[in-house]
Amino acid sequence: MPKKPPSSTDISRRHAVQAAGAATAAFAFSRKLEGAPAIHSARAASTTVTYAVIGTGGRGQYHLQHFKNVDGGRCAAICDIDDAALKKASEIAPDKPQGYKDYRELLARKDLDAVLIATPLYTHYGITRDALLAGKHVFCEKSLVFRPEEVHGLRALCAERPKQILQVGLQRRYSEFYQTARQMVDKGMIGDVTHAYTQWHRNPGWTFRKNNWRLFREYSGGLVAELASHQIDIADWMFGMHPEFVTGVGGIDYHKDGRTVYDNVQLIFRYPKGQKLLASYISTNKHLSLFQGSRTEFGEVIMGTQGTIEITVGTDNEAALGLWYYEPGPKVTDAGKAKEKAAPASATLLSTGLGGKPLPILLSKDQVSDKDSFLSREMKFARRWLYLKGVMLPEEMRNPVDVQLDEFLDSVRTGKRPKADLEVGLADSTAVMLANLAMDEGRRVYFDEINKMGKK
Ligand SMILES: NC(=O)c1ccc[n+]([C@@H]2O[C@H](COP(=O)([O-])OP(=O)(O)OC[C@H]3O[C@@H](n4cnc5c(N)ncnc54)[C@H](O)[C@@H]3O)[C@@H](O)[C@H]2O)c1
């Protein structure tokens, strides 16, 4: 039996609705907003970056844990409108931060260099805007913004404040596996990249629990914002461009429990050179036919004319992984020519035995260079031999979540542009909004439509 949706008397939900109203009011482009913090210029960070976390639910607490693996920061404040979330976070957080229920009070603190925002999607823009106006550097979780007007509003605001860092929580950009995959694409190692396939399948997916903002359209972009956003960003990165249009089918077909976001989603994005991204999100089956059956749920496939990359960022318990499938062309020898004419190309591939065997993607630590000592070279060869035999797999030196936090603090100190910067985040959010629109309206939605949306 599906659980009943929360009633209008549900206090927590009502609270969320009020917060939504506040956020909506807050994204007017005028800066003269009631309750908005005074405008400040960015504070130059000393060696130690003093930061706060706003929104200490699931993701905020996760970041507080991961900040413990990062040097050079001091957590001075945490904020959540929910007492239980704030209490839990204060037990986890490093540095005994002060707790706040109103983020505006927190932003008024002069000693804070930066804030990390991990609140529900519908609040991202309002809080990010207020933080930037208060002179803080911002790390905001994905999906960066929720509505078309917020895309334009945030771009305009950041243009006025170029010294402030804005980084988005797209952690795959900080993974050595993904960076290596991108280098492989650049070097032509998988030929012309023509297709990507991404999947994030769960069973049973999101269940209906009280106050779950993800299930309601007024607060959430559903599966596209919460899951697809990571993977669309990867397709953009690997193709080196943004989509031209998107089309798709979504439905509330299985979890008829009062939610208003789709519980299954199939999307096709077309890119300017004809490349396609096929992206699938379902809540009824978590089988994954990638990585030789060793994982479930999610992964990305990048397909080129000469090879394929299967890649996943993994979780805290299952490390990131990248496999490379080499796709040789049919061998054209004199003796083979007649045979090839008779046999389909796939048969030739199978007979060479090369088509289906993956090679692990080698990270820089396993690549041999002239600078290696004899011992280090031998160690690398030994490790590579073990990888090839499937005895062990290459592993990143650090969790990409730690790396993204580390690099955020570094950007705050040095002004260095983040890998997942404003434009990466806005393109990603645009893709999320337009994909949902394409499913709602049952049509192709072109990406340049965003330029006309949300403008008066
Ligand atoms: N990068 C990733 O892989 C990843 C993973 C999970 C979640 N996220 C993102 O993190 C964000 C938060 O997700 P979550 O799973 O932690 O949700 P959650 O519901 O567990 O936590 C959100 C918290 O924000 C608090 N909150 C709401 N409005 C607030 C306000 N105005 N001021 C202060 N606190 C407020 C809520 O009380 C709640 O505790 C979402 O945007 C989500 O997409 C990213």
The ligand as an SDF file (V2000), in Angstrom:
LIG
                    3D

 44 48  0  0  0  0  0  0  0  0999 V2000
   26.7210   15.5960   -5.5230 N   0  0  0  0  0  0  0  0  0  0  0  0
   26.0480   14.5430   -5.1340 C   0  0  0  0  0  0  0  0  0  0  0  0
   26.3780   13.4050   -5.4600 O   0  0  0  0  0  0  0  0  0  0  0  0
   24.8390   14.7200   -4.2600 C   0  0  0  0  0  0  0  0  0  0  0  0
   24.3540   13.6450   -3.5100 C   0  0  0  0  0  0  0  0  0  0  0  0
   23.2460   13.8690   -2.6950 C   0  0  0  0  0  0  0  0  0  0  0  0
   22.6310   15.0990   -2.6610 C   0  0  0  0  0  0  0  0  0  0  0  0
   23.1370   16.1140   -3.4160 N   0  0  0  0  0  0  0  0  0  0  0  0
   22.4770   17.4310   -3.4330 C   0  0  0  0  0  0  0  0  0  0  0  0
   22.5720   18.0220   -2.1540 O   0  0  0  0  0  0  0  0  0  0  0  0
   21.4140   18.8200   -1.9070 C   0  0  0  0  0  0  0  0  0  0  0  0
   20.7820   18.3760   -0.5790 C   0  0  0  0  0  0  0  0  0  0  0  0
   20.3830   17.0250   -0.7040 O   0  0  0  0  0  0  0  0  0  0  0  0
   20.2020   16.1100    0.5900 P   0  0  0  0  0  0  0  0  0  0  0  0
   20.1350   14.7150    0.1150 O   0  0  0  0  0  0  0  0  0  0  0  0
   21.2140   16.4500    1.6010 O   0  0  0  0  0  0  0  0  0  0  0  0
   18.7530   16.5810    1.0760 O   0  0  0  0  0  0  0  0  0  0  0  0
   18.2070   16.4960    2.5850 P   0  0  0  0  0  0  0  0  0  0  0  0
   16.7530   16.7080    2.5170 O   0  0  0  0  0  0  0  0  0  0  0  0
   18.7460   15.2560    3.2330 O   0  0  0  0  0  0  0  0  0  0  0  0
   18.9240   17.7380    3.2950 O   0  0  0  0  0  0  0  0  0  0  0  0
   18.6240   19.0690    2.9790 C   0  0  0  0  0  0  0  0  0  0  0  0
   18.7110   19.8620    4.2760 C   0  0  0  0  0  0  0  0  0  0  0  0
   18.5570   21.2410    3.9810 O   0  0  0  0  0  0  0  0  0  0  0  0
   17.7950   21.8140    5.0400 C   0  0  0  0  0  0  0  0  0  0  0  0
   17.2380   23.0860    4.5850 N   0  0  0  0  0  0  0  0  0  0  0  0
   16.1750   23.3250    3.7780 C   0  0  0  0  0  0  0  0  0  0  0  0
   15.9780   24.6460    3.5950 N   0  0  0  0  0  0  0  0  0  0  0  0
   16.9710   25.2600    4.3070 C   0  0  0  0  0  0  0  0  0  0  0  0
   17.3100   26.6180    4.5330 C   0  0  0  0  0  0  0  0  0  0  0  0
   16.6090   27.6080    3.9760 N   0  0  0  0  0  0  0  0  0  0  0  0
   18.3620   26.8930    5.3420 N   0  0  0  0  0  0  0  0  0  0  0  0
   19.0720   25.9120    5.9240 C   0  0  0  0  0  0  0  0  0  0  0  0
   18.7930   24.5950    5.7530 N   0  0  0  0  0  0  0  0  0  0  0  0
   17.7590   24.2810    4.9600 C   0  0  0  0  0  0  0  0  0  0  0  0
   16.7580   20.7550    5.3680 C   0  0  0  0  0  0  0  0  0  0  0  0
   16.2040   20.9480    6.6490 O   0  0  0  0  0  0  0  0  0  0  0  0
   17.5940   19.4920    5.2780 C   0  0  0  0  0  0  0  0  0  0  0  0
   18.1780   19.1190    6.5050 O   0  0  0  0  0  0  0  0  0  0  0  0
   20.5040   18.6330   -3.1120 C   0  0  0  0  0  0  0  0  0  0  0  0
   20.6680   19.6850   -4.0180 O   0  0  0  0  0  0  0  0  0  0  0  0
   20.9930   17.3460   -3.7390 C   0  0  0  0  0  0  0  0  0  0  0  0
   20.7950   17.2550   -5.1200 O   0  0  0  0  0  0  0  0  0  0  0  0
   24.2230   15.9590   -4.1990 C   0  0  0  0  0  0  0  0  0  0  0  0
  1  2  1  0
  2  3  2  0
  2  4  1  0
  4  5  1  0
  4 44  2  0
  5  6  2  0
  6  7  1  0
  7  8  2  0
  8  9  1  0
  8 44  1  0
  9 10  1  0
  9 42  1  0
 10 11  1  0
 11 12  1  0
 11 40  1  0
 12 13  1  0
 13 14  1  0
 14 15  2  0
 14 16  1  0
 14 17  1  0
 17 18  1  0
 18 19  2  0
 18 20  1  0
 18 21  1  0
 21 22  1  0
 22 23  1  0
 23 24  1  0
 23 38  1  0
 24 25  1  0
 25 26  1  0
 25 36  1  0
 26 27  1  0
 26 35  1  0
 27 28  2  0
 28 29  1  0
 29 30  1  0
 29 35  2  0
 30 31  1  0
 30 32  2  0
 32 33  1  0
 33 34  2  0
 34 35  1  0
 36 37  1  0
 36 38  1  0
 38 39  1  0
 40 41  1  0
 40 42  1  0
 42 43  1  0
M  CHG  2   8   1  16  -1
M  END
$$$$
